Amino acid sequence: MIASRCKRMSRLKIIYTANANAIKLMHRLGYDELITADLQHYMNQDAHVQKLDAQCMELGSLL
């Protein structure tokens, strides 16, 4: 299931999703002191989708 989903994702989406999952895990385990202010946006799902879409659109316009 995971492999088939990854085939449809861009490399940027895979990296961003992996980072978001790692930050959420750190938060769930209580390692909040290791999550800096510039990584806080990974914990908000709506911001995650909006930021990723904005980055994809920006990269698409550069190509």
Secondary structure, DSSP 4 states (H G I P E B T S, - for coil): -HHHHHHTS-HHHHHHHHHHHHHHHHHHHT-GGGS-GGGGGGG-HHHHHHHHHHHHHHHHHH-
